[in-house]
Protein backbone atom coordinates (compact mmCIF):
# COMPACT_ATOMS: atom_id res chain seq x y z
CA UNK A 1 0.00 0.00 0.00
CA UNK A 2 1.42 3.41 -1.00
CA UNK A 3 1.94 6.18 1.51
CA UNK A 4 1.05 9.82 0.97
CA UNK A 5 2.85 12.82 2.43
CA UNK A 6 1.35 16.16 3.44
CA UNK A 7 3.01 19.56 2.97
CA UNK A 8 4.92 19.36 6.27
CA UNK A 9 6.32 15.91 5.53
CA UNK A 10 4.03 13.75 7.69
CA UNK A 11 3.21 10.42 6.03
CA UNK A 12 -0.04 8.48 6.10
CA UNK A 13 -0.29 4.80 5.24
CA UNK A 14 -3.57 3.18 6.33
CA UNK A 15 -6.67 4.19 4.38
CA UNK A 16 -8.22 6.00 7.36
CA UNK A 17 -5.09 8.14 7.84
CA UNK A 18 -4.96 8.91 4.12
CA UNK A 19 -8.61 9.94 4.14
CA UNK A 20 -8.09 12.26 7.11
CA UNK A 21 -4.92 13.77 5.59
CA UNK A 22 -6.59 14.40 2.24
CA UNK A 23 -9.58 16.02 3.95
CA UNK A 24 -7.32 18.23 6.10
CA UNK A 25 -5.09 19.29 3.18
CA UNK A 26 -7.94 19.86 0.72
CA UNK A 27 -10.29 21.67 3.12
CA UNK A 28 -8.14 23.39 5.77
CA UNK A 29 -9.82 24.73 8.89
CA UNK A 30 -10.91 28.35 8.69
CA UNK A 31 -8.80 29.92 11.40
CA UNK A 32 -7.94 33.61 11.64
CA UNK A 33 -4.79 33.24 9.54
CA UNK A 34 -6.72 31.93 6.53
CA UNK A 35 -9.72 34.29 6.79
CA UNK A 36 -9.78 37.19 4.39
CA UNK A 37 -12.43 39.89 4.28
CA UNK A 38 -14.03 40.76 0.98
CA UNK A 39 -12.84 44.01 -0.58
CA UNK A 40 -15.25 46.94 -0.42
CA UNK A 41 -17.81 47.19 -3.21
CA UNK A 42 -16.64 49.16 -6.22
CA UNK A 43 -18.47 51.43 -8.59
CA UNK A 44 -19.34 48.72 -11.11
CA UNK A 45 -23.04 48.90 -10.30
CA UNK A 46 -23.54 52.66 -10.31
CA UNK A 47 -25.80 54.24 -12.92
CA UNK A 48 -24.03 55.80 -15.90
CA UNK A 49 -25.28 59.19 -16.99
CA UNK A 50 -25.94 60.27 -20.57
CA UNK A 51 -23.33 63.01 -20.10
CA UNK A 52 -20.66 60.42 -19.17
CA UNK A 53 -21.43 58.38 -22.30
CA UNK A 54 -21.29 61.47 -24.54
CA UNK A 55 -18.01 62.56 -22.95
CA UNK A 56 -16.51 59.08 -23.52
CA UNK A 57 -17.59 59.03 -27.19
CA UNK A 58 -16.38 62.53 -27.96
CA UNK A 59 -13.04 62.17 -26.15
CA UNK A 60 -11.86 59.51 -28.65
CA UNK A 61 -10.33 60.28 -32.03
CA UNK A 62 -12.37 59.41 -35.13
CA UNK A 63 -9.13 58.89 -37.07
CA UNK A 64 -8.33 55.55 -35.43
CA UNK A 65 -8.12 52.40 -37.54
CA UNK A 66 -11.26 50.24 -37.70
CA UNK A 67 -11.45 47.18 -35.52
CA UNK A 68 -12.19 43.56 -36.50
CA UNK A 69 -15.75 44.56 -37.45
CA UNK A 70 -14.34 46.98 -40.07
CA UNK A 71 -16.35 49.90 -38.62
CA UNK A 72 -14.50 53.14 -38.02
CA UNK A 73 -15.07 55.00 -34.78
CA UNK A 74 -16.67 57.85 -36.73
CA UNK A 75 -19.36 55.46 -38.00
CA UNK A 76 -19.98 54.13 -34.50
CA UNK A 77 -20.17 57.61 -33.02
N, C-alpha and C positions, 0 to 999 in steps of 0.2 A: 504494500500500500504506500503510495507517495505521500510525502509530507508537504505542507505549504508553510510559507514564512510570511509574517506580517512586516510592516515597514520598520519596526524596531528590531527585527531579527528573531523574534520568538517563533518557534516552530510548533505546528499542530499536526498530529498523526491520526488519531482515531476520528471517525466520521463526526462525532458529536463536537469535538474540539474544532475541527475544520468548519463546521456549520457556524459555531459561535464566532470564530475568527472572521469568517467572511461577512457575517452580519455586522460585527463591530467595525470592520474596515470599510464596508460599503455604506453603512448608515451610522456614522459616528454620533455620539450623544451631543445634544445641543447645549453645551456649556457656554459660559460668558465669553470665552476666547473665540468661539466659532460663530457667535451671533453678530449679525451685521444689520444695522437699521437701514431701511429703504431711504434712498435720497429724496429730498423734497420734490414735490410735483413741479414740473416745468411749465412752460407757457404753450405747450403743444395743443392744448384744448381751449385756448382763448379765441374769441371771435375775431375774424379779420375784417377790417373795415374796407369799404370801397376805395377810400383815399389811399390806403396802404397798397392795394392791388394796382391802382393807377400809377403810384409812385414807383413800384417795382417794374412795371412795364415800360415806363418812360425813362427810367434810369439806365436801360440797356441800349447798346448801339444797334441800329438797324442794318449796319454794314457787316455784321458777322456772317460767317459761312453757314449755309443751311445744314441742318442735322441729318440723321439717317432718313427722316421722312421727306427730305428734299424741300421743305418749306422754309423760307427765309423768315427772320424774326419780324421783318416789316409786314409780311403777310399775316403772321400770327397776331401782331399788334392790331 
